[in-house]
């Protein structure tokens, strides 16, 4: 099991959202309610309260690609693309997809802003920016297996360490019922990372 990390993310009830002052959410938000195993890049993606959540964004019209391998949706976390989700049609009850972390060392630099929201300027008049290192760069060879409800209100993510090049095979194994024991073990070991 040491090769796998498990996350369960789901839409919170209105009551739980109100209790934690989660308001004004315009993009579908899935909060991680359980995790099994440790995955270092996730630590830097938690918000100041210790919550970890993903925004589910439809890729249609956002990702400019003529390739057949166009992502169906992508998961954003703390302002970065956690992963594109490529859906596979295995005719199963749940939606099965796969993805992987970005393999760039740095994301587009972030603009540094003044208190009033205007961009800060360098001495030469150019806009001041700060580098944004990719927390997944050291883990760029990992693969992500996604198991989601058809309405994307619940998604389970199985991180397969060093599985980037065979993650589609892992998805096929899940669809064929060969990962039931692995998934049941991961689900049983999962614990909350934040007390909602």
FENQUIWO-V153942 format. One record per pair of residues at least 6 apart in sequence whose ideal C-beta (glycine too) atoms are under 7 Angstrom apart, sorted by sequence separation. I is the first residue (numbers start at 1). J is the second residue. If there is no record, write none. Layout:
i;j
I;J
I;J
This chain:
i;j
46;52
76;82
90;96
113;119
114;120
121;127
122;128
148;154
173;179
45;52
63;70
74;81
75;82
113;120
121;128
148;155
160;167
163;170
63;71
75;83
87;95
88;96
111;119
112;120
119;127
120;128
74;83
88;97
119;128
146;155
147;156
12;22
42;52
74;84
75;85
87;97
88;98
160;170
59;70
74;85
86;97
146;157
59;71
73;85
85;97
86;98
59;72
71;84
72;85
86;99
144;157
145;158
59;73
71;85
72;86
85;99
58;73
59;74
71;86
72;87
84;99
144;159
145;160
57;73
83;99
111;127
112;128
56;73
57;74
69;86
83;100
112;129
142;159
143;160
83;101
111;129
112;130
142;160
11;30
12;31
56;75
57;76
110;129
142;161
10;30
31;51
32;52
109;129
110;130
142;162
143;163
9;30
10;31
32;53
54;75
55;76
81;102
109;130
141;162
142;163
143;164
9;31
31;53
54;76
109;131
110;132
142;164
145;167
9;32
10;33
30;53
54;77
109;132
141;164
144;167
8;32
9;33
29;53
30;54
108;132
143;167
7;32
8;33
59;84
106;131
107;132
145;170
8;34
29;55
30;56
106;132
145;171
28;55
80;107
106;133
107;134
143;170
147;174
7;35
27;55
28;56
54;82
105;133
106;134
158;186
6;35
105;134
145;174
6;36
27;57
104;134
5;36
6;37
5;37
45;77
102;134
105;137
4;37
45;78
5;39
102;136
101;136
103;140
101;139
101;140
101;142
100;142
100;143
9;53
100;144
9;54
98;143
99;144
98;144
98;145
99;146
98;146
97;146
96;146
96;147
94;147
95;148
94;148
94;149
95;150
83;144
85;146
100;164
100;167
98;167
98;168
98;171
96;171
96;174
96;175
88;171
92;175
90;175
45;135
44;135
41;135
41;136
56;152
41;139
39;159
28;152
30;155
52;193
11;153
10;153
51;194
10;154
50;194
9;155
8;156
9;157
7;157
36;186
6;158
36;189
4;158
5;159
36;190
4;159
35;190
4;160
34;190
35;191
3;160
34;191
3;161
34;192
35;193
33;192
32;193
33;196
20;196
4;182
6;186
16;196
4;186
8;190
1;185
6;190
12;196
